[in-house]
Amino acid sequence: MEPAVYKLDRILGLDLVPPAVYRRDIDVDWQRFGEGALVLFADGGHSINGVPEQEWNPKREVFSSDLRILQAIARDADNQNGNNVIRAKHWLTNKWRVIKVDNDASMRPG
């Protein structure tokens, strides 16, 4: 589901989710996997707890609104987990940004 939520995030123009791709028959650390998602590591990622609101990028209200839209469309079953929202260096700009990670509970039946 990670690549699907990343693609949805791109379509919506939100820029909240790190890049992810789906691959088959991949080798990672000398282990073979039949299929899986490769997600770009969020450099410096840490909890948003204790991060002053003036340091949020995007601002808390904007992020929360955009996140609700993304989670509603993606049917994120894990949307109450505060550990899935972190602050990390953005993969393109290298600037600190609040992002959404761990999207594997999205787009599931029921």
Rosetta blueprint (number, residue, H / E / L):
1 M L
2 E H
3 P H
4 A H
5 V H
6 Y H
7 K H
8 L H
9 D H
10 R H
11 I H
12 L H
13 G L
14 L L
15 D L
16 L L
17 V L
18 P L
19 P L
20 A E
21 V E
22 Y E
23 R E
24 R E
25 D E
26 I E
27 D E
28 V E
29 D L
30 W L
31 Q E
32 R E
33 F E
34 G E
35 E E
36 G E
37 A E
38 L E
39 V E
40 L L
41 F L
42 A L
43 D L
44 G L
45 G L
46 H E
47 S E
48 I L
49 N L
50 G L
51 V L
52 P L
53 E H
54 Q H
55 E H
56 W L
57 N L
58 P L
59 K L
60 R H
61 E H
62 V H
63 F H
64 S H
65 S H
66 D H
67 L H
68 R H
69 I H
70 L H
71 Q H
72 A H
73 I H
74 A H
75 R L
76 D L
77 A L
78 D L
79 N L
80 Q L
81 N L
82 G H
83 N H
84 N H
85 V E
86 I E
87 R E
88 A E
89 K E
90 H L
91 W L
92 L L
93 T L
94 N L
95 K L
96 W E
97 R E
98 V E
99 I E
100 K E
101 V L
102 D L
103 N L
104 D L
105 A L
106 S L
107 M L
108 R L
109 P L
110 G L
